[in-house]
């Protein structure tokens, strides 16, 4: 696992993103906290959730699915 500062990451983004894409664990530290940099793959649940949400939004636009208000969406969280 490699730990890098935000400044170092900004200076060498390509190098660090390539390493993360290759499977190396990368921790980014900054005054806002510590973050783990990992690539998003097709197998990630986040990717499938985004795709599902996009399909749902399209169905709402087409009138095939009832839309809901922002307040209703926030209440689901």
mmCIF file of the N, C-alpha and C atoms, coordinates in Angstrom:
data_MODEL
# 
_entry.id   MODEL 
# 
loop_
_atom_site.group_PDB 
_atom_site.id 
_atom_site.type_symbol 
_atom_site.label_atom_id 
_atom_site.label_alt_id 
_atom_site.label_comp_id 
_atom_site.label_asym_id 
_atom_site.label_entity_id 
_atom_site.label_seq_id 
_atom_site.pdbx_PDB_ins_code 
_atom_site.Cartn_x 
_atom_site.Cartn_y 
_atom_site.Cartn_z 
_atom_site.occupancy 
_atom_site.B_iso_or_equiv 
_atom_site.pdbx_formal_charge 
_atom_site.auth_seq_id 
_atom_site.auth_comp_id 
_atom_site.auth_asym_id 
_atom_site.auth_atom_id 
_atom_site.pdbx_PDB_model_num 
ATOM 1   N N  . UNK A 1 1  ? 0.849   -1.171 0.000   1.00 0.00 ? 1  UNK A N  1 
ATOM 2   C CA . UNK A 1 1  ? 0.000   0.000  0.000   1.00 0.00 ? 1  UNK A CA 1 
ATOM 3   C C  . UNK A 1 1  ? 0.894   1.233  0.000   1.00 0.00 ? 1  UNK A C  1 
ATOM 4   N N  . UNK A 1 2  ? 0.533   2.179  -0.851  1.00 0.00 ? 2  UNK A N  1 
ATOM 5   C CA . UNK A 1 2  ? 1.313   3.403  -0.960  1.00 0.00 ? 2  UNK A CA 1 
ATOM 6   C C  . UNK A 1 2  ? 0.486   4.565  -0.423  1.00 0.00 ? 2  UNK A C  1 
ATOM 7   N N  . UNK A 1 3  ? 1.098   5.402  0.403   1.00 0.00 ? 3  UNK A N  1 
ATOM 8   C CA . UNK A 1 3  ? 0.434   6.582  0.952   1.00 0.00 ? 3  UNK A CA 1 
ATOM 9   C C  . UNK A 1 3  ? 1.060   7.808  0.303   1.00 0.00 ? 3  UNK A C  1 
ATOM 10  N N  . UNK A 1 4  ? 0.210   8.672  -0.284  1.00 0.00 ? 4  UNK A N  1 
ATOM 11  C CA . UNK A 1 4  ? 0.713   9.880  -0.939  1.00 0.00 ? 4  UNK A CA 1 
ATOM 12  C C  . UNK A 1 4  ? -0.075  11.090 -0.452  1.00 0.00 ? 4  UNK A C  1 
ATOM 13  N N  . UNK A 1 5  ? 0.597   12.231 -0.457  1.00 0.00 ? 5  UNK A N  1 
ATOM 14  C CA . UNK A 1 5  ? -0.072  13.476 -0.084  1.00 0.00 ? 5  UNK A CA 1 
ATOM 15  C C  . UNK A 1 5  ? -0.863  13.998 -1.283  1.00 0.00 ? 5  UNK A C  1 
ATOM 16  N N  . UNK A 1 6  ? -1.820  14.863 -1.016  1.00 0.00 ? 6  UNK A N  1 
ATOM 17  C CA . UNK A 1 6  ? -2.617  15.452 -2.092  1.00 0.00 ? 6  UNK A CA 1 
ATOM 18  C C  . UNK A 1 6  ? -1.726  16.212 -3.062  1.00 0.00 ? 6  UNK A C  1 
ATOM 19  N N  . UNK A 1 7  ? -0.737  16.903 -2.562  1.00 0.00 ? 7  UNK A N  1 
ATOM 20  C CA . UNK A 1 7  ? 0.182   17.658 -3.416  1.00 0.00 ? 7  UNK A CA 1 
ATOM 21  C C  . UNK A 1 7  ? 0.960   16.725 -4.343  1.00 0.00 ? 7  UNK A C  1 
ATOM 22  N N  . UNK A 1 8  ? 1.472   15.639 -3.775  1.00 0.00 ? 8  UNK A N  1 
ATOM 23  C CA . UNK A 1 8  ? 2.224   14.681 -4.580  1.00 0.00 ? 8  UNK A CA 1 
ATOM 24  C C  . UNK A 1 8  ? 1.304   14.020 -5.619  1.00 0.00 ? 8  UNK A C  1 
ATOM 25  N N  . UNK A 1 9  ? 0.058   13.731 -5.208  1.00 0.00 ? 9  UNK A N  1 
ATOM 26  C CA . UNK A 1 9  ? -0.896  13.121 -6.136  1.00 0.00 ? 9  UNK A CA 1 
ATOM 27  C C  . UNK A 1 9  ? -1.185  14.061 -7.309  1.00 0.00 ? 9  UNK A C  1 
ATOM 28  N N  . UNK A 1 10 ? -1.421  15.346 -7.014  1.00 0.00 ? 10 UNK A N  1 
ATOM 29  C CA . UNK A 1 10 ? -1.694  16.311 -8.082  1.00 0.00 ? 10 UNK A CA 1 
ATOM 30  C C  . UNK A 1 10 ? -0.532  16.399 -9.065  1.00 0.00 ? 10 UNK A C  1 
ATOM 31  N N  . UNK A 1 11 ? 0.680   16.325 -8.547  1.00 0.00 ? 11 UNK A N  1 
ATOM 32  C CA . UNK A 1 11 ? 1.865   16.443 -9.400  1.00 0.00 ? 11 UNK A CA 1 
ATOM 33  C C  . UNK A 1 11 ? 2.093   15.217 -10.279 1.00 0.00 ? 11 UNK A C  1 
ATOM 34  N N  . UNK A 1 12 ? 1.617   14.053 -9.829  1.00 0.00 ? 12 UNK A N  1 
ATOM 35  C CA . UNK A 1 12 ? 1.893   12.788 -10.534 1.00 0.00 ? 12 UNK A CA 1 
ATOM 36  C C  . UNK A 1 12 ? 0.646   11.937 -10.699 1.00 0.00 ? 12 UNK A C  1 
ATOM 37  N N  . UNK A 1 13 ? -0.479  12.559 -11.065 1.00 0.00 ? 13 UNK A N  1 
ATOM 38  C CA . UNK A 1 13 ? -1.742  11.828 -11.139 1.00 0.00 ? 13 UNK A CA 1 
ATOM 39  C C  . UNK A 1 13 ? -1.670  10.604 -12.035 1.00 0.00 ? 13 UNK A C  1 
ATOM 40  N N  . UNK A 1 14 ? -1.116  10.758 -13.215 1.00 0.00 ? 14 UNK A N  1 
ATOM 41  C CA . UNK A 1 14 ? -1.053  9.645  -14.159 1.00 0.00 ? 14 UNK A CA 1 
ATOM 42  C C  . UNK A 1 14 ? -0.335  8.444  -13.581 1.00 0.00 ? 14 UNK A C  1 
ATOM 43  N N  . UNK A 1 15 ? 0.779   8.700  -12.928 1.00 0.00 ? 15 UNK A N  1 
ATOM 44  C CA . UNK A 1 15 ? 1.578   7.626  -12.325 1.00 0.00 ? 15 UNK A CA 1 
ATOM 45  C C  . UNK A 1 15 ? 0.770   6.872  -11.266 1.00 0.00 ? 15 UNK A C  1 
ATOM 46  N N  . UNK A 1 16 ? 0.098   7.616  -10.397 1.00 0.00 ? 16 UNK A N  1 
ATOM 47  C CA . UNK A 1 16 ? -0.637  6.980  -9.305  1.00 0.00 ? 16 UNK A CA 1 
ATOM 48  C C  . UNK A 1 16 ? -1.914  6.297  -9.784  1.00 0.00 ? 16 UNK A C  1 
ATOM 49  N N  . UNK A 1 17 ? -2.614  6.899  -10.745 1.00 0.00 ? 17 UNK A N  1 
ATOM 50  C CA . UNK A 1 17 ? -3.825  6.271  -11.262 1.00 0.00 ? 17 UNK A CA 1 
ATOM 51  C C  . UNK A 1 17 ? -3.498  5.000  -12.038 1.00 0.00 ? 17 UNK A C  1 
ATOM 52  N N  . UNK A 1 18 ? -2.385  5.002  -12.747 1.00 0.00 ? 18 UNK A N  1 
ATOM 53  C CA . UNK A 1 18 ? -1.944  3.796  -13.452 1.00 0.00 ? 18 UNK A CA 1 
ATOM 54  C C  . UNK A 1 18 ? -1.618  2.691  -12.456 1.00 0.00 ? 18 UNK A C  1 
ATOM 55  N N  . UNK A 1 19 ? -0.966  3.056  -11.352 1.00 0.00 ? 19 UNK A N  1 
ATOM 56  C CA . UNK A 1 19 ? -0.637  2.064  -10.317 1.00 0.00 ? 19 UNK A CA 1 
ATOM 57  C C  . UNK A 1 19 ? -1.918  1.500  -9.692  1.00 0.00 ? 19 UNK A C  1 
ATOM 58  N N  . UNK A 1 20 ? -2.900  2.365  -9.425  1.00 0.00 ? 20 UNK A N  1 
ATOM 59  C CA . UNK A 1 20 ? -4.166  1.904  -8.841  1.00 0.00 ? 20 UNK A CA 1 
ATOM 60  C C  . UNK A 1 20 ? -4.909  1.002  -9.821  1.00 0.00 ? 20 UNK A C  1 
ATOM 61  N N  . UNK A 1 21 ? -4.905  1.368  -11.093 1.00 0.00 ? 21 UNK A N  1 
ATOM 62  C CA . UNK A 1 21 ? -5.561  0.536  -12.106 1.00 0.00 ? 21 UNK A CA 1 
ATOM 63  C C  . UNK A 1 21 ? -4.907  -0.838 -12.176 1.00 0.00 ? 21 UNK A C  1 
ATOM 64  N N  . UNK A 1 22 ? -3.602  -0.884 -11.914 1.00 0.00 ? 22 UNK A N  1 
ATOM 65  C CA . UNK A 1 22 ? -2.873  -2.152 -11.927 1.00 0.00 ? 22 UNK A CA 1 
ATOM 66  C C  . UNK A 1 22 ? -3.067  -2.984 -10.675 1.00 0.00 ? 22 UNK A C  1 
ATOM 67  N N  . UNK A 1 23 ? -3.828  -2.471 -9.703  1.00 0.00 ? 23 UNK A N  1 
ATOM 68  C CA . UNK A 1 23 ? -4.130  -3.258 -8.511  1.00 0.00 ? 23 UNK A CA 1 
ATOM 69  C C  . UNK A 1 23 ? -3.412  -2.814 -7.254  1.00 0.00 ? 23 UNK A C  1 
ATOM 70  N N  . UNK A 1 24 ? -2.553  -1.811 -7.354  1.00 0.00 ? 24 UNK A N  1 
ATOM 71  C CA . UNK A 1 24 ? -1.835  -1.330 -6.172  1.00 0.00 ? 24 UNK A CA 1 
ATOM 72  C C  . UNK A 1 24 ? -2.771  -0.492 -5.305  1.00 0.00 ? 24 UNK A C  1 
ATOM 73  N N  . UNK A 1 25 ? -2.780  -0.729 -4.005  1.00 0.00 ? 25 UNK A N  1 
ATOM 74  C CA . UNK A 1 25 ? -3.576  0.072  -3.083  1.00 0.00 ? 25 UNK A CA 1 
ATOM 75  C C  . UNK A 1 25 ? -2.924  1.425  -2.909  1.00 0.00 ? 25 UNK A C  1 
ATOM 76  N N  . UNK A 1 26 ? -3.739  2.469  -2.959  1.00 0.00 ? 26 UNK A N  1 
ATOM 77  C CA . UNK A 1 26 ? -3.221  3.830  -2.867  1.00 0.00 ? 26 UNK A CA 1 
ATOM 78  C C  . UNK A 1 26 ? -4.076  4.623  -1.893  1.00 0.00 ? 26 UNK A C  1 
ATOM 79  N N  . UNK A 1 27 ? -3.430  5.195  -0.875  1.00 0.00 ? 27 UNK A N  1 
ATOM 80  C CA . UNK A 1 27 ? -4.118  6.059  0.072   1.00 0.00 ? 27 UNK A CA 1 
ATOM 81  C C  . UNK A 1 27 ? -3.685  7.486  -0.178  1.00 0.00 ? 27 UNK A C  1 
ATOM 82  N N  . UNK A 1 28 ? -4.663  8.366  -0.323  1.00 0.00 ? 28 UNK A N  1 
ATOM 83  C CA . UNK A 1 28 ? -4.418  9.781  -0.548  1.00 0.00 ? 28 UNK A CA 1 
ATOM 84  C C  . UNK A 1 28 ? -4.730  10.520 0.743   1.00 0.00 ? 28 UNK A C  1 
ATOM 85  N N  . UNK A 1 29 ? -3.762  11.242 1.263   1.00 0.00 ? 29 UNK A N  1 
ATOM 86  C CA . UNK A 1 29 ? -3.982  11.988 2.499   1.00 0.00 ? 29 UNK A CA 1 
ATOM 87  C C  . UNK A 1 29 ? -4.038  13.475 2.186   1.00 0.00 ? 29 UNK A C  1 
ATOM 88  N N  . UNK A 1 30 ? -4.971  14.159 2.840   1.00 0.00 ? 30 UNK A N  1 
ATOM 89  C CA . UNK A 1 30 ? -5.090  15.601 2.680   1.00 0.00 ? 30 UNK A CA 1 
ATOM 90  C C  . UNK A 1 30 ? -5.684  16.175 3.951   1.00 0.00 ? 30 UNK A C  1 
ATOM 91  N N  . UNK A 1 31 ? -5.815  17.473 3.982   1.00 0.00 ? 31 UNK A N  1 
ATOM 92  C CA . UNK A 1 31 ? -6.395  18.096 5.176   1.00 0.00 ? 31 UNK A CA 1 
ATOM 93  C C  . UNK A 1 31 ? -7.884  17.762 5.313   1.00 0.00 ? 31 UNK A C  1 
ATOM 94  N N  . UNK A 1 32 ? -8.479  17.207 4.258   1.00 0.00 ? 32 UNK A N  1 
ATOM 95  C CA . UNK A 1 32 ? -9.892  16.834 4.279   1.00 0.00 ? 32 UNK A CA 1 
ATOM 96  C C  . UNK A 1 32 ? -10.117 15.400 4.720   1.00 0.00 ? 32 UNK A C  1 
ATOM 97  N N  . UNK A 1 33 ? -9.035  14.640 4.886   1.00 0.00 ? 33 UNK A N  1 
ATOM 98  C CA . UNK A 1 33 ? -9.158  13.257 5.314   1.00 0.00 ? 33 UNK A CA 1 
ATOM 99  C C  . UNK A 1 33 ? -8.259  12.345 4.503   1.00 0.00 ? 33 UNK A C  1 
ATOM 100 N N  . UNK A 1 34 ? -8.454  11.059 4.665   1.00 0.00 ? 34 UNK A N  1 
ATOM 101 C CA . UNK A 1 34 ? -7.688  10.046 3.950   1.00 0.00 ? 34 UNK A CA 1 
ATOM 102 C C  . UNK A 1 34 ? -8.652  9.272  3.058   1.00 0.00 ? 34 UNK A C  1 
ATOM 103 N N  . UNK A 1 35 ? -8.230  9.037  1.813   1.00 0.00 ? 35 UNK A N  1 
ATOM 104 C CA . UNK A 1 35 ? -9.094  8.412  0.823   1.00 0.00 ? 35 UNK A CA 1 
ATOM 105 C C  . UNK A 1 35 ? -8.362  7.281  0.129   1.00 0.00 ? 35 UNK A C  1 
ATOM 106 N N  . UNK A 1 36 ? -9.072  6.214  -0.171  1.00 0.00 ? 36 UNK A N  1 
ATOM 107 C CA . UNK A 1 36 ? -8.492  5.098  -0.898  1.00 0.00 ? 36 UNK A CA 1 
ATOM 108 C C  . UNK A 1 36 ? -8.845  5.257  -2.372  1.00 0.00 ? 36 UNK A C  1 
ATOM 109 N N  . UNK A 1 37 ? -7.849  5.207  -3.231  1.00 0.00 ? 37 UNK A N  1 
ATOM 110 C CA . UNK A 1 37 ? -8.050  5.319  -4.672  1.00 0.00 ? 37 UNK A CA 1 
ATOM 111 C C  . UNK A 1 37 ? -8.116  3.908  -5.245  1.00 0.00 ? 37 UNK A C  1 
ATOM 112 N N  . UNK A 1 38 ? -9.260  3.578  -5.853  1.00 0.00 ? 38 UNK A N  1 
ATOM 113 C CA . UNK A 1 38 ? -9.436  2.269  -6.490  1.00 0.00 ? 38 UNK A CA 1 
ATOM 114 C C  . UNK A 1 38 ? -10.172 2.469  -7.808  1.00 0.00 ? 38 UNK A C  1 
ATOM 115 N N  . UNK A 1 39 ? -9.882  1.653  -8.805  1.00 0.00 ? 39 UNK A N  1 
ATOM 116 C CA . UNK A 1 39 ? -10.592 1.790  -10.077 1.00 0.00 ? 39 UNK A CA 1 
ATOM 117 C C  . UNK A 1 39 ? -12.014 1.236  -9.978  1.00 0.00 ? 39 UNK A C  1 
ATOM 118 N N  . UNK A 1 40 ? -12.916 1.791  -10.751 1.00 0.00 ? 40 UNK A N  1 
ATOM 119 C CA . UNK A 1 40 ? -14.279 1.281  -10.848 1.00 0.00 ? 40 UNK A CA 1 
ATOM 120 C C  . UNK A 1 40 ? -14.296 0.282  -11.993 1.00 0.00 ? 40 UNK A C  1 
ATOM 121 N N  . UNK A 1 41 ? -14.807 -0.910 -11.724 1.00 0.00 ? 41 UNK A N  1 
ATOM 122 C CA . UNK A 1 41 ? -14.864 -1.944 -12.745 1.00 0.00 ? 41 UNK A CA 1 
ATOM 123 C C  . UNK A 1 41 ? -16.320 -2.256 -13.077 1.00 0.00 ? 41 UNK A C  1 
ATOM 124 N N  . UNK A 1 42 ? -16.515 -3.020 -14.106 1.00 0.00 ? 42 UNK A N  1 
ATOM 125 C CA . UNK A 1 42 ? -17.864 -3.412 -14.497 1.00 0.00 ? 42 UNK A CA 1 
ATOM 126 C C  . UNK A 1 42 ? -18.535 -4.254 -13.413 1.00 0.00 ? 42 UNK A C  1 
ATOM 127 N N  . UNK A 1 43 ? -17.750 -4.925 -12.585 1.00 0.00 ? 43 UNK A N  1 
ATOM 128 C CA . UNK A 1 43 ? -18.304 -5.785 -11.542 1.00 0.00 ? 43 UNK A CA 1 
ATOM 129 C C  . UNK A 1 43 ? -18.729 -5.015 -10.293 1.00 0.00 ? 43 UNK A C  1 
ATOM 130 N N  . UNK A 1 44 ? -18.352 -3.746 -10.191 1.00 0.00 ? 44 UNK A N  1 
ATOM 131 C CA . UNK A 1 44 ? -18.688 -2.957 -9.005  1.00 0.00 ? 44 UNK A CA 1 
ATOM 132 C C  . UNK A 1 44 ? -20.188 -2.750 -8.896  1.00 0.00 ? 44 UNK A C  1 
ATOM 133 N N  . UNK A 1 45 ? -20.686 -2.826 -7.684  1.00 0.00 ? 45 UNK A N  1 
ATOM 134 C CA . UNK A 1 45 ? -22.104 -2.586 -7.483  1.00 0.00 ? 45 UNK A CA 1 
ATOM 135 C C  . UNK A 1 45 ? -22.438 -1.126 -7.775  1.00 0.00 ? 45 UNK A C  1 
ATOM 136 N N  . UNK A 1 46 ? -21.490 -0.219 -7.564  1.00 0.00 ? 46 UNK A N  1 
ATOM 137 C CA . UNK A 1 46 ? -21.742 1.189  -7.848  1.00 0.00 ? 46 UNK A CA 1 
ATOM 138 C C  . UNK A 1 46 ? -22.043 1.382  -9.328  1.00 0.00 ? 46 UNK A C  1 
ATOM 139 N N  . UNK A 1 47 ? -21.262 0.737  -10.186 1.00 0.00 ? 47 UNK A N  1 
ATOM 140 C CA . UNK A 1 47 ? -21.483 0.850  -11.618 1.00 0.00 ? 47 UNK A CA 1 
ATOM 141 C C  . UNK A 1 47 ? -22.864 0.330  -11.992 1.00 0.00 ? 47 UNK A C  1 
ATOM 142 N N  . UNK A 1 48 ? -23.237 -0.808 -11.462 1.00 0.00 ? 48 UNK A N  1 
ATOM 143 C CA . UNK A 1 48 ? -24.556 -1.372 -11.792 1.00 0.00 ? 48 UNK A CA 1 
ATOM 144 C C  . UNK A 1 48 ? -25.674 -0.502 -11.230 1.00 0.00 ? 48 UNK A C  1 
ATOM 145 N N  . UNK A 1 49 ? -25.471 0.095  -10.068 1.00 0.00 ? 49 UNK A N  1 
ATOM 146 C CA . UNK A 1 49 ? -26.488 0.973  -9.485  1.00 0.00 ? 49 UNK A CA 1 
ATOM 147 C C  . UNK A 1 49 ? -26.659 2.234  -10.321 1.00 0.00 ? 49 UNK A C  1 
ATOM 148 N N  . UNK A 1 50 ? -25.558 2.781  -10.834 1.00 0.00 ? 50 UNK A N  1 
ATOM 149 C CA . UNK A 1 50 ? -25.641 3.971  -11.688 1.00 0.00 ? 50 UNK A CA 1 
ATOM 150 C C  . UNK A 1 50 ? -26.391 3.632  -12.972 1.00 0.00 ? 50 UNK A C  1 
ATOM 151 N N  . UNK A 1 51 ? -26.058 2.509  -13.587 1.00 0.00 ? 51 UNK A N  1 
ATOM 152 C CA . UNK A 1 51 ? -26.740 2.087  -14.822 1.00 0.00 ? 51 UNK A CA 1 
ATOM 153 C C  . UNK A 1 51 ? -28.226 1.879  -14.574 1.00 0.00 ? 51 UNK A C  1 
ATOM 154 N N  . UNK A 1 52 ? -28.554 1.255  -13.464 1.00 0.00 ? 52 UNK A N  1 
ATOM 155 C CA . UNK A 1 52 ? -29.949 1.029  -13.113 1.00 0.00 ? 52 UNK A CA 1 
ATOM 156 C C  . UNK A 1 52 ? -30.682 2.359  -12.925 1.00 0.00 ? 52 UNK A C  1 
ATOM 157 N N  . UNK A 1 53 ? -30.044 3.302  -12.260 1.00 0.00 ? 53 UNK A N  1 
ATOM 158 C CA . UNK A 1 53 ? -30.643 4.626  -12.053 1.00 0.00 ? 53 UNK A CA 1 
ATOM 159 C C  . UNK A 1 53 ? -30.859 5.364  -13.358 1.00 0.00 ? 53 UNK A C  1 
ATOM 160 N N  . UNK A 1 54 ? -29.920 5.229  -14.294 1.00 0.00 ? 54 UNK A N  1 
ATOM 161 C CA . UNK A 1 54 ? -30.060 5.880  -15.591 1.00 0.00 ? 54 UNK A CA 1 
ATOM 162 C C  . UNK A 1 54 ? -31.235 5.277  -16.370 1.00 0.00 ? 54 UNK A C  1 
ATOM 163 N N  . UNK A 1 55 ? -31.383 3.964  -16.306 1.00 0.00 ? 55 UNK A N  1 
ATOM 164 C CA . UNK A 1 55 ? -32.514 3.314  -16.972 1.00 0.00 ? 55 UNK A CA 1 
ATOM 165 C C  . UNK A 1 55 ? -33.838 3.776  -16.359 1.00 0.00 ? 55 UNK A C  1 
ATOM 166 N N  . UNK A 1 56 ? -33.853 3.886  -15.031 1.00 0.00 ? 56 UNK A N  1 
ATOM 167 C CA . UNK A 1 56 ? -35.058 4.331  -14.335 1.00 0.00 ? 56 UNK A CA 1 
ATOM 168 C C  . UNK A 1 56 ? -35.408 5.764  -14.729 1.00 0.00 ? 56 UNK A C  1 
ATOM 169 N N  . UNK A 1 57 ? -34.400 6.636  -14.808 1.00 0.00 ? 57 UNK A N  1 
ATOM 170 C CA . UNK A 1 57 ? -34.635 8.032  -15.197 1.00 0.00 ? 57 UNK A CA 1 
ATOM 171 C C  . UNK A 1 57 ? -35.188 8.106  -16.621 1.00 0.00 ? 57 UNK A C  1 
ATOM 172 N N  . UNK A 1 58 ? -34.668 7.289  -17.512 1.00 0.00 ? 58 UNK A N  1 
ATOM 173 C CA . UNK A 1 58 ? -35.157 7.262  -18.894 1.00 0.00 ? 58 UNK A CA 1 
ATOM 174 C C  . UNK A 1 58 ? -36.623 6.831  -18.931 1.00 0.00 ? 58 UNK A C  1 
ATOM 175 N N  . UNK A 1 59 ? -36.960 5.820  -18.143 1.00 0.00 ? 59 UNK A N  1 
ATOM 176 C CA . UNK A 1 59 ? -38.346 5.350  -18.092 1.00 0.00 ? 59 UNK A CA 1 
ATOM 177 C C  . UNK A 1 59 ? -39.274 6.433  -17.546 1.00 0.00 ? 59 UNK A C  1 
ATOM 178 N N  . UNK A 1 60 ? -38.798 7.221  -16.590 1.00 0.00 ? 60 UNK A N  1 
ATOM 179 C CA . UNK A 1 60 ? -39.607 8.322  -16.043 1.00 0.00 ? 60 UNK A CA 1 
ATOM 180 C C  . UNK A 1 60 ? -39.840 9.387  -17.111 1.00 0.00 ? 60 UNK A C  1 
ATOM 181 N N  . UNK A 1 61 ? -38.772 9.712  -17.853 1.00 0.00 ? 61 UNK A N  1 
ATOM 182 C CA . UNK A 1 61 ? -38.909 10.707 -18.920 1.00 0.00 ? 61 UNK A CA 1 
ATOM 183 C C  . UNK A 1 61 ? -39.904 10.239 -19.978 1.00 0.00 ? 61 UNK A C  1 
ATOM 184 N N  . UNK A 1 62 ? -39.914 8.958  -20.272 1.00 0.00 ? 62 UNK A N  1 
ATOM 185 C CA . UNK A 1 62 ? -40.805 8.401  -21.283 1.00 0.00 ? 62 UNK A CA 1 
ATOM 186 C C  . UNK A 1 62 ? -42.218 8.172  -20.747 1.00 0.00 ? 62 UNK A C  1 
ATOM 187 N N  . UNK A 1 63 ? -42.447 8.413  -19.460 1.00 0.00 ? 63 UNK A N  1 
ATOM 188 C CA . UNK A 1 63 ? -43.765 8.241  -18.866 1.00 0.00 ? 63 UNK A CA 1 
ATOM 189 C C  . UNK A 1 63 ? -44.100 6.801  -18.531 1.00 0.00 ? 63 UNK A C  1 
ATOM 190 N N  . UNK A 1 64 ? -43.124 5.913  -18.593 1.00 0.00 ? 64 UNK A N  1 
ATOM 191 C CA . UNK A 1 64 ? -43.354 4.498  -18.307 1.00 0.00 ? 64 UNK A CA 1 
ATOM 192 C C  . UNK A 1 64 ? -43.251 4.197  -16.815 1.00 0.00 ? 64 UNK A C  1 
ATOM 193 N N  . UNK A 1 65 ? -42.752 5.152  -16.054 1.00 0.00 ? 65 UNK A N  1 
ATOM 194 C CA . UNK A 1 65 ? -42.563 4.980  -14.616 1.00 0.00 ? 65 UNK A CA 1 
ATOM 195 C C  . UNK A 1 65 ? -42.911 6.295  -13.940 1.00 0.00 ? 65 UNK A C  1 
ATOM 196 N N  . UNK A 1 66 ? -43.643 6.231  -12.834 1.00 0.00 ? 66 UNK A N  1 
ATOM 197 C CA . UNK A 1 66 ? -44.028 7.442  -12.110 1.00 0.00 ? 66 UNK A CA 1 
ATOM 198 C C  . UNK A 1 66 ? -42.794 8.108  -11.512 1.00 0.00 ? 66 UNK A C  1 
ATOM 199 N N  . UNK A 1 67 ? -42.662 9.397  -11.730 1.00 0.00 ? 67 UNK A N  1 
ATOM 200 C CA . UNK A 1 67 ? -41.574 10.162 -11.131 1.00 0.00 ? 67 UNK A CA 1 
ATOM 201 C C  . UNK A 1 67 ? -41.893 10.499 -9.690  1.00 0.00 ? 67 UNK A C  1 
ATOM 202 N N  . UNK A 1 68 ? -40.926 11.027 -8.983  1.00 0.00 ? 68 UNK A N  1 
ATOM 203 C CA . UNK A 1 68 ? -41.166 11.437 -7.609  1.00 0.00 ? 68 UNK A CA 1 
ATOM 204 C C  . UNK A 1 68 ? -40.333 12.674 -7.316  1.00 0.00 ? 68 UNK A C  1 
ATOM 205 N N  . UNK A 1 69 ? -40.739 13.373 -6.274  1.00 0.00 ? 69 UNK A N  1 
ATOM 206 C CA . UNK A 1 69 ? -40.103 14.642 -5.928  1.00 0.00 ? 69 UNK A CA 1 
ATOM 207 C C  . UNK A 1 69 ? -38.764 14.419 -5.237  1.00 0.00 ? 69 UNK A C  1 
ATOM 208 N N  . UNK A 1 70 ? -38.005 15.482 -5.136  1.00 0.00 ? 70 UNK A N  1 
ATOM 209 C CA . UNK A 1 70 ? -36.722 15.420 -4.440  1.00 0.00 ? 70 UNK A CA 1 
ATOM 210 C C  . UNK A 1 70 ? -36.930 15.020 -2.982  1.00 0.00 ? 70 UNK A C  1 
ATOM 211 N N  . UNK A 1 71 ? -37.974 15.561 -2.369  1.00 0.00 ? 71 UNK A N  1 
ATOM 212 C CA . UNK A 1 71 ? -38.265 15.224 -0.969  1.00 0.00 ? 71 UNK A CA 1 
ATOM 213 C C  . UNK A 1 71 ? -38.538 13.724 -0.814  1.00 0.00 ? 71 UNK A C  1 
ATOM 214 N N  . UNK A 1 72 ? -39.290 13.148 -1.746  1.00 0.00 ? 72 UNK A N  1 
ATOM 215 C CA . UNK A 1 72 ? -39.579 11.710 -1.698  1.00 0.00 ? 72 UNK A CA 1 
ATOM 216 C C  . UNK A 1 72 ? -38.292 10.891 -1.882  1.00 0.00 ? 72 UNK A C  1 
ATOM 217 N N  . UNK A 1 73 ? -37.421 11.363 -2.782  1.00 0.00 ? 73 UNK A N  1 
ATOM 218 C CA . UNK A 1 73 ? -36.143 10.667 -3.010  1.00 0.00 ? 73 UNK A CA 1 
ATOM 219 C C  . UNK A 1 73 ? -35.283 10.714 -1.753  1.00 0.00 ? 73 UNK A C  1 
ATOM 220 N N  . UNK A 1 74 ? -35.217 11.869 -1.107  1.00 0.00 ? 74 UNK A N  1 
ATOM 221 C CA . UNK A 1 74 ? -34.406 11.992 0.113   1.00 0.00 ? 74 UNK A CA 1 
ATOM 222 C C  . UNK A 1 74 ? -34.970 11.146 1.242   1.00 0.00 ? 74 UNK A C  1 
ATOM 223 N N  . UNK A 1 75 ? -36.278 11.011 1.292   1.00 0.00 ? 75 UNK A N  1 
ATOM 224 C CA . UNK A 1 75 ? -36.897 10.193 2.339   1.00 0.00 ? 75 UNK A CA 1 
ATOM 225 C C  . UNK A 1 75 ? -36.549 8.715  2.179   1.00 0.00 ? 75 UNK A C  1 
ATOM 226 N N  . UNK A 1 76 ? -36.226 8.304  0.951   1.00 0.00 ? 76 UNK A N  1 
ATOM 227 C CA . UNK A 1 76 ? -35.832 6.914  0.728   1.00 0.00 ? 76 UNK A CA 1 
ATOM 228 C C  . UNK A 1 76 ? -34.458 6.607  1.311   1.00 0.00 ? 76 UNK A C  1 
ATOM 229 N N  . UNK A 1 77 ? -33.642 7.644  1.472   1.00 0.00 ? 77 UNK A N  1 
ATOM 230 C CA . UNK A 1 77 ? -32.303 7.443  2.025   1.00 0.00 ? 77 UNK A CA 1 
ATOM 231 C C  . UNK A 1 77 ? -32.434 7.155  3.484   1.00 0.00 ? 77 UNK A C  1 
# 
